[in-house]
Amino acid sequence: MTDSRRLLQHFAAALAYRTQKALRGAPEHFADFQAGSHVRTPHEVLWHMTSVVGYARTMLRGGEFAPPRLATMAEEIVRFHTTVEALRDDFADNALHARISDEQFLQGPLAGAPVASENFIFADIRAENAGPIQPEPAAPDD
């Protein structure tokens, strides 16, 4: 396994850890908390995170990943962690050849951010450009 794949595995574990840190001890009604109109509930955020991690797996395995929303937050938490574990294991499988670079995993499906929707895999992100002048979105969502 390459060093970058080990780093991606560590990132997946960090994502799992930080997710549980945010969820641990939350009351049951937290799942449906509404911060405002057109803002995802915690349950919807976790469902979306599962979708994004599952989408990352398609870069290694092909196919599509569009999970239905589960009835409870508890079920969603289990599915999220199962999906993260599967991605971690995929990164260790030398038989799987990704359609994108390891760097693109970090800039796309594993990055996440509350910004306008865009497929970050195709963003023109370059290590030498860390300044404020950044390119326009390469593949904005409709």
C-alpha positions in Angstrom: 0.0 0.0 0.0 1.3 3.5 -0.9 2.0 6.2 1.7 -0.9 8.3 0.2 -3.3 5.4 0.6 -2.2 5.0 4.3 -2.9 8.7 4.7 -6.3 8.3 3.1 -7.1 5.5 5.5 -6.0 7.7 8.4 -8.2 10.5 7.1 -11.2 8.1 7.0 -10.5 7.1 10.6 -10.3 10.8 11.6 -13.6 11.4 9.8 -15.2 8.6 11.8 -13.7 9.9 15.1 -14.7 13.5 14.5 -18.2 12.5 13.5 -18.7 10.5 16.7 -17.2 13.4 18.8 -19.9 15.6 17.3 -22.7 13.0 17.9 -21.7 11.5 21.2 -24.2 12.3 24.0 -26.6 14.2 21.7 -30.2 14.0 22.7 -32.5 11.9 20.5 -34.3 15.0 19.2 -31.0 16.4 17.9 -31.5 14.4 14.7 -34.3 16.7 13.6 -32.9 20.0 14.8 -33.7 22.8 12.4 -31.1 25.7 12.3 -33.1 27.6 9.7 -35.0 27.2 6.5 -33.2 25.3 3.7 -30.6 24.1 6.3 -30.1 20.3 6.6 -31.0 18.7 9.9 -28.2 16.7 11.6 -29.9 13.5 10.3 -29.8 14.9 6.7 -26.2 16.0 7.1 -25.1 12.5 8.2 -27.1 11.0 5.3 -25.3 13.3 2.9 -22.0 12.4 4.4 -22.8 8.7 3.9 -23.6 9.6 0.2 -20.3 11.4 -0.2 -18.2 8.6 1.3 -20.1 6.1 -0.8 -19.5 8.2 -3.9 -15.8 8.0 -3.1 -16.1 4.2 -3.1 -17.5 4.4 -6.7 -14.2 6.0 -7.8 -12.5 2.7 -6.8 -15.3 0.2 -7.5 -17.5 1.8 -10.2 -21.2 1.9 -10.1 -23.4 4.4 -8.3 -24.2 5.1 -4.7 -27.4 6.8 -3.8 -28.5 5.5 -0.4 -32.1 6.1 0.7 -32.6 8.1 3.9 -32.9 5.7 6.8 -35.8 6.1 9.3 -33.7 6.9 12.3 -30.5 8.7 13.1 -29.2 5.6 14.9 -29.5 3.6 11.8 -27.9 6.4 9.8 -24.9 6.5 12.2 -24.3 2.7 11.8 -24.5 2.9 8.0 -22.2 5.9 7.9 -19.5 4.1 9.9 -20.0 0.9 7.8 -19.5 3.0 4.7 -16.4 4.7 6.1 -14.9 1.3 7.1 -15.6 0.0 3.6 -13.8 2.9 2.0 -10.9 2.5 4.4 -10.7 -1.2 3.4 -10.9 -0.2 -0.3 -7.9 2.0 0.1 -5.9 -1.0 1.3 -7.0 -3.2 -1.6 -4.2 -3.1 -4.2 -6.5 -4.8 -6.7 -8.6 -1.7 -6.9 -7.5 1.0 -9.2 -9.1 4.4 -8.7 -10.5 6.5 -11.5 -9.1 9.6 -9.7 -5.8 10.4 -8.0 -5.4 10.1 -4.2 -5.2 13.9 -4.1 -8.6 14.1 -5.8 -10.1 12.0 -3.0 -9.2 14.7 -0.6 -10.3 17.6 -2.7 -13.5 16.0 -3.7 -15.6 13.4 -1.9 -13.6 13.5 1.4 -13.3 17.3 1.7 -16.8 18.5 2.3 -17.6 22.2 3.1 -20.7 24.4 3.4 -20.2 26.1 0.0 -22.2 26.1 -3.2 -22.6 22.7 -4.7 -19.8 21.6 -7.0 -18.1 18.3 -7.9 -14.8 19.1 -6.3 -13.1 16.1 -7.9 -12.7 18.1 -11.1 -11.7 21.4 -9.4 -8.4 22.9 -10.6 -6.6 22.5 -7.2 -2.9 22.6 -7.4 -0.4 22.3 -4.5 1.5 25.4 -5.6 -1.6 27.6 -5.4 -2.6 28.1 -1.8 -3.2 31.9 -2.1 -6.4 33.8 -2.3 -6.7 33.9 -6.2 -8.3 30.6 -7.0 -9.9 29.3 -10.3 -13.6 29.3 -10.9 -15.5 26.1 -10.4 -14.7 23.5 -13.1 -17.8 21.4 -12.7 -20.5 23.2 -10.8 -23.6 21.2 -10.1 -26.8 22.3 -11.8 
